[in-house]
Amino acid sequence: MYDVVVIGAGPVGLATGVEAKRRGLDELIVEKGALCNSFIGYPTRMEFFSTPERLEIGGYPFATRDYKPRREEALDYYRRVATAEDLNINLYEAVTRLDGHDGHFTVVTEEDTYTARKVVVATGFYDVPNRMDVPGEDLDKVRHYFKEPFPYALTDVAIVGGGNSAAKAALACYRHEANVTLVVRDDALDDGVKYWIKPDVENRIEEGSIDAYFDTTVEAIEPDTLHLDTPDGPEQLDNDFVLAMTGYRPNYDFLDRLGIEARDDEARTPVHDEENETFETNQDGVYLAGTICGGCDTSRWFIENGRFHAKRVVDHITDTLDRAPAMA
């Protein structure tokens, strides 16, 4: 029996594993994909907004070539931490079910079954895109993740969204000679778009290099066309690809299978004890850590503040394990 099984091998899951191991707990981290799986889907050479010291875990310095670290440097850094700590990690092994109770859980995966006294869920929110729910959204031309601009060179590409991801994708595609149309449901780009990106996009729109529709929604997607509902009425565009940069949300189906409830609030916040900073859910002995704590409010927790959840969670785990023996 493991003292703690951590679901998710992102930065916060790794930080939790480090804390647990240093407290003398038998830990296992189970990850359905690669190490730091969300980073694998990030754009190539993506630059983090945070400086490297704000992404550090376990006290390991994060050295970078530039002021802000890039995706590839972060992947290398977290791998080195996992190796240095000799963390017990099972990759490409998806958890399917959680049975049992505090002190004696059964964690069922696609490959095996594990018993654990405590469970920590650090799965983030990057797995489930916010869908537009329009006809044609399941066509192959529609992408909810943007990796790099090269596939879209010399094509008609529509980018849906007004946040950072949409703005960066629009600039990258434009600079690789795509015919870019930006579709934004609000009357302007999000205020949260990074300060060095927003004026760049706005200038490209003003000069006509990037077409933009504001207060506009996508009504339907066809193989060669895109149907928009604009303030001036319906409009149809020639279109080869749609990049739906509409954000992401936690996998609530997965949380439900673990028995974790969601609050009836706008963010559908998963139930957990934030007030006392134990981060224990409605399921005794099951904890949340990292960005998953914010539910659909995906701008609330980041690596730089979510990494501190690891210590709080393991503090409570250690305290309760010291006071209660494992139950058979």
C-alpha positions as CSV (number, residue, x, y, z in Angstrom):
1,M,0.0,0.0,0.0
2,Y,1.3,3.5,-0.9
3,D,0.9,6.3,1.5
4,V,-0.1,8.6,-1.3
5,V,-0.9,8.2,-5.0
6,V,-0.7,11.5,-7.0
7,I,-2.8,11.6,-10.2
8,G,-1.0,13.9,-12.7
9,A,2.7,14.4,-13.4
10,G,2.7,18.1,-14.1
11,P,4.8,20.6,-12.1
12,V,2.4,20.6,-9.1
13,G,2.0,16.8,-9.2
14,L,5.8,16.5,-9.2
15,A,6.1,19.1,-6.4
16,T,3.6,17.0,-4.4
17,G,5.7,13.8,-5.0
18,V,8.8,15.6,-3.9
19,E,7.2,16.8,-0.7
20,A,5.8,13.4,0.1
21,K,9.1,11.6,-0.5
22,R,11.0,14.0,1.6
23,R,8.6,13.3,4.5
24,G,9.3,9.6,4.2
25,L,6.0,8.7,2.6
26,D,5.7,5.9,0.0
27,E,4.6,7.8,-3.1
28,L,3.4,6.9,-6.6
29,I,2.6,9.4,-9.4
30,V,0.3,8.2,-12.1
31,E,0.1,10.1,-15.4
32,K,-2.2,9.3,-18.4
33,G,0.3,10.8,-20.8
34,A,3.9,12.1,-20.9
35,L,5.8,13.8,-18.1
36,C,4.3,17.4,-17.9
37,N,1.8,16.2,-20.5
38,S,0.2,19.6,-20.9
39,F,3.5,21.2,-22.0
40,I,3.7,18.7,-24.8
41,G,0.6,20.4,-26.3
42,Y,2.0,23.9,-25.9
43,P,3.2,25.8,-28.9
44,T,6.8,25.1,-29.9
45,R,9.2,27.5,-28.2
46,M,6.4,29.1,-26.2
47,E,7.6,31.7,-23.7
48,F,6.2,31.5,-20.2
49,F,4.9,34.7,-18.6
50,S,6.6,33.8,-15.3
51,T,10.3,34.2,-14.6
52,P,12.1,31.0,-13.9
53,E,12.4,31.3,-10.1
54,R,8.6,31.4,-10.0
55,L,8.4,28.0,-11.7
56,E,10.9,26.2,-9.4
57,I,9.9,23.2,-7.3
58,G,11.8,21.3,-4.7
59,G,14.3,24.0,-4.2
60,Y,16.1,23.2,-7.5
61,P,17.3,26.3,-9.4
62,F,15.8,26.8,-12.9
63,A,18.5,28.2,-15.1
64,T,17.5,29.6,-18.4
65,R,19.2,31.3,-21.3
66,D,16.7,34.2,-21.5
67,Y,14.8,36.2,-19.0
68,K,11.7,34.1,-19.5
69,P,11.9,30.4,-19.9
70,R,10.5,28.6,-22.9
71,R,8.5,25.4,-23.2
72,E,11.5,23.2,-24.0
73,E,13.5,24.5,-21.1
74,A,10.6,23.8,-18.7
75,L,10.3,20.2,-20.0
76,D,14.0,19.7,-19.4
77,Y,13.9,21.3,-15.9
78,Y,11.0,19.2,-14.6
79,R,12.4,16.0,-16.0
80,R,15.7,16.7,-14.2
81,V,13.8,17.3,-10.9
82,A,11.9,14.1,-11.3
83,T,15.2,12.2,-12.0
84,A,17.2,13.9,-9.2
85,E,14.5,13.0,-6.7
86,D,14.1,9.5,-8.2
87,L,10.3,9.9,-8.1
88,N,8.2,6.8,-8.6
89,I,6.2,7.7,-11.7
90,N,4.1,5.6,-14.0
91,L,3.6,7.4,-17.4
92,Y,1.0,6.7,-20.1
93,E,-1.3,5.0,-17.5
94,A,-4.7,6.6,-17.2
95,V,-6.7,6.4,-13.9
96,T,-10.2,5.1,-14.6
97,R,-11.7,4.8,-11.2
98,L,-11.3,5.4,-7.4
99,D,-12.8,3.0,-4.9
100,G,-12.6,2.7,-1.1
101,H,-12.3,5.2,1.6
102,D,-9.8,7.4,3.6
103,G,-7.0,5.2,4.7
104,H,-7.7,2.5,2.1
105,F,-8.3,3.6,-1.5
106,T,-8.1,1.5,-4.6
107,V,-6.8,3.4,-7.6
108,V,-7.8,1.6,-10.7
109,T,-5.9,2.4,-14.0
110,E,-6.0,1.0,-17.5
111,E,-2.9,-1.1,-16.6
112,D,-3.1,-2.0,-12.9
113,T,-4.7,-1.5,-9.5
114,Y,-3.0,0.3,-6.6
115,T,-3.9,0.7,-2.9
116,A,-3.3,4.0,-1.2
117,R,-4.0,5.7,2.1
118,K,-4.4,9.1,0.5
119,V,-4.9,10.4,-3.0
120,V,-4.0,13.8,-4.6
121,V,-5.5,15.0,-7.8
122,A,-3.2,17.4,-9.7
123,T,-4.6,17.0,-13.3
124,G,-4.9,20.7,-14.3
125,F,-7.4,21.8,-16.9
126,Y,-5.8,21.5,-20.3
127,D,-7.4,18.3,-21.4
128,V,-10.9,19.4,-22.3
129,P,-11.4,22.3,-24.8
130,N,-14.3,24.6,-24.4
131,R,-16.4,23.7,-27.5
132,M,-18.3,26.2,-29.6
133,D,-21.1,23.6,-30.1
134,V,-21.7,24.5,-33.7
135,P,-22.3,22.4,-36.7
136,G,-19.1,21.2,-38.3
137,E,-16.9,21.6,-35.2
138,D,-15.9,18.0,-35.5
139,L,-14.4,18.4,-39.0
140,D,-10.7,17.6,-39.4
141,K,-10.0,21.3,-40.3
142,V,-11.0,22.4,-36.7
143,R,-8.2,22.4,-34.1
144,H,-8.5,23.3,-30.4
145,Y,-4.8,23.3,-29.9
146,F,-2.2,25.4,-31.7
147,K,1.3,23.9,-31.9
148,E,3.1,25.9,-34.7
149,P,2.1,28.0,-37.7
150,F,3.8,26.0,-40.5
151,P,0.7,23.8,-41.4
152,Y,-1.3,27.0,-42.0
153,A,1.1,28.9,-44.4
154,L,-0.6,30.1,-47.5
155,T,-4.1,29.1,-46.3
156,D,-7.2,30.8,-45.1
157,V,-7.3,30.3,-41.4
158,A,-9.8,31.6,-38.9
159,I,-8.8,32.0,-35.3
160,V,-11.6,32.0,-32.7
161,G,-11.0,33.8,-29.4
162,G,-9.7,37.0,-27.9
163,G,-7.2,35.8,-25.3
164,N,-3.5,35.2,-25.3
165,S,-3.6,31.9,-27.2
166,A,-5.7,33.4,-30.0
167,A,-3.5,36.5,-30.2
168,K,-0.3,34.6,-30.4
169,A,-1.7,32.1,-33.0
170,A,-2.9,35.0,-35.1
171,L,0.5,36.7,-35.2
172,A,2.4,33.5,-35.8
173,C,0.1,32.4,-38.7
174,Y,0.2,35.9,-40.2
175,R,4.0,36.0,-40.1
176,H,4.0,32.6,-42.0
177,E,1.9,34.1,-44.7
178,A,-1.5,32.7,-43.8
179,N,-4.6,34.7,-44.6
180,V,-5.7,35.3,-41.0
181,T,-9.2,36.2,-39.8
182,L,-9.7,36.7,-36.0
183,V,-13.2,36.1,-34.7
184,V,-13.9,37.5,-31.2
185,R,-17.2,37.3,-29.4
186,D,-16.5,40.5,-27.3
187,D,-16.0,44.0,-28.6
188,A,-12.2,43.9,-28.1
189,L,-9.3,41.6,-27.3
190,D,-9.1,40.5,-23.7
191,D,-7.5,42.9,-21.2
192,G,-5.3,40.0,-20.0
193,V,-3.5,39.6,-23.4
194,K,0.2,40.0,-22.7
195,Y,1.3,43.6,-22.9
196,W,3.9,43.0,-25.7
197,I,1.4,41.0,-27.8
198,K,-1.8,43.0,-27.6
199,P,-0.5,46.2,-29.4
200,D,1.1,44.0,-32.1
201,V,-2.2,42.3,-32.9
202,E,-4.1,45.6,-32.8
203,N,-1.6,47.2,-35.1
204,R,-1.9,44.4,-37.6
205,I,-5.7,44.6,-37.5
206,E,-5.5,48.4,-38.0
207,E,-3.3,48.1,-41.0
208,G,-5.4,45.4,-42.5
209,S,-2.8,42.6,-42.3
210,I,-5.2,40.6,-40.1
211,D,-8.9,40.7,-40.6
212,A,-10.9,40.9,-37.4
213,Y,-14.6,40.5,-36.5
214,F,-15.7,41.6,-33.0
215,D,-19.0,41.0,-31.3
216,T,-19.1,38.0,-33.6
217,T,-19.7,34.3,-33.2
218,V,-19.3,31.2,-35.4
219,E,-22.6,29.8,-36.5
220,A,-21.4,26.9,-38.6
221,I,-18.3,25.4,-40.2
222,E,-18.2,23.7,-43.6
223,P,-15.3,22.1,-45.5
224,D,-14.6,25.2,-47.5
225,T,-16.5,28.0,-45.7
226,L,-17.1,29.5,-42.3
227,H,-20.5,31.1,-41.3
228,L,-20.4,34.0,-38.9
229,D,-23.0,36.0,-37.1
230,T,-21.7,39.6,-37.1
231,P,-23.1,42.9,-35.9
232,D,-23.9,43.6,-39.5
233,G,-25.7,40.3,-40.1
234,P,-24.6,36.9,-41.4
235,E,-21.4,36.6,-43.3
236,Q,-19.7,33.7,-45.1
237,L,-15.9,33.4,-45.5
238,D,-13.7,31.2,-47.6
239,N,-11.9,29.0,-45.0
240,D,-9.4,26.1,-44.9
241,F,-8.8,25.8,-41.1
242,V,-10.4,26.9,-37.9
243,L,-8.2,27.3,-34.8
244,A,-10.7,27.4,-31.8
245,M,-8.6,29.1,-29.1
246,T,-11.7,29.1,-26.8
247,G,-10.0,27.9,-23.6
248,Y,-10.1,24.8,-21.6
249,R,-11.7,23.3,-18.5
250,P,-11.2,20.5,-16.0
251,N,-12.4,17.1,-16.9
252,Y,-15.5,17.1,-14.7
253,D,-16.5,13.6,-15.9
254,F,-13.2,12.3,-14.4
255,L,-13.7,14.2,-11.1
256,D,-17.2,12.8,-10.9
257,R,-15.8,9.3,-11.3
258,L,-13.5,10.0,-8.3
259,G,-16.5,11.2,-6.3
260,I,-15.4,14.8,-6.2
261,E,-18.3,17.2,-6.3
262,A,-18.4,20.7,-7.9
263,R,-19.9,23.8,-6.3
264,D,-22.9,25.5,-7.9
265,D,-20.9,28.6,-8.8
266,E,-20.0,30.3,-12.1
267,A,-16.6,28.5,-12.1
268,R,-18.0,25.1,-11.2
269,T,-15.2,25.0,-8.5
270,P,-14.4,21.5,-7.4
271,V,-15.2,21.1,-3.7
272,H,-12.1,21.4,-1.5
273,D,-11.0,23.0,1.7
274,E,-9.3,26.2,0.6
275,E,-10.2,28.1,3.8
276,N,-8.0,25.9,6.0
277,E,-5.5,25.3,3.1
278,T,-5.8,21.5,3.5
279,F,-7.2,21.3,-0.1
280,E,-9.1,18.1,1.0
281,T,-12.2,17.5,-1.1
282,N,-15.7,16.3,-0.1
283,Q,-14.1,12.8,-0.2
284,D,-12.1,12.4,3.0
285,G,-8.5,11.6,2.1
286,V,-8.7,12.9,-1.4
287,Y,-7.1,16.2,-2.2
288,L,-6.8,18.7,-5.0
289,A,-3.6,20.6,-5.9
290,G,-2.7,23.2,-8.6
291,T,-4.9,24.7,-11.3
292,I,-7.6,22.1,-10.9
293,C,-8.6,24.0,-7.7
294,G,-10.0,26.9,-9.8
295,G,-12.4,24.9,-11.8
296,C,-13.4,26.9,-15.0
297,D,-11.7,29.9,-13.5
298,T,-8.5,28.9,-15.2
299,S,-6.7,32.2,-14.6
300,R,-6.8,31.9,-10.8
301,W,-4.1,29.3,-10.2
302,F,-0.8,29.0,-12.1
303,I,2.4,27.0,-11.6
304,E,3.8,29.9,-9.6
305,N,1.1,29.9,-6.9
306,G,-0.2,26.4,-7.3
307,R,3.1,24.8,-6.6
308,F,2.7,25.8,-2.9
309,H,-0.3,23.6,-2.6
310,A,2.0,20.6,-2.5
311,K,3.4,21.5,1.0
312,R,-0.1,22.3,2.4
313,V,-1.5,19.1,1.1
314,V,1.4,16.9,2.3
315,D,1.3,18.7,5.7
316,H,-2.3,17.6,6.2
317,I,-1.6,14.1,4.8
318,T,1.3,13.6,7.2
319,D,-0.6,15.0,10.1
320,T,-3.6,12.7,9.6
321,L,-1.4,9.6,8.8
322,D,0.4,10.2,12.1
323,R,-2.9,10.3,14.0
324,A,-4.6,7.4,12.2
325,P,-3.2,4.0,11.2
326,A,-4.1,2.5,7.9
327,M,-7.4,0.7,7.8
328,A,-7.8,-2.7,6.2
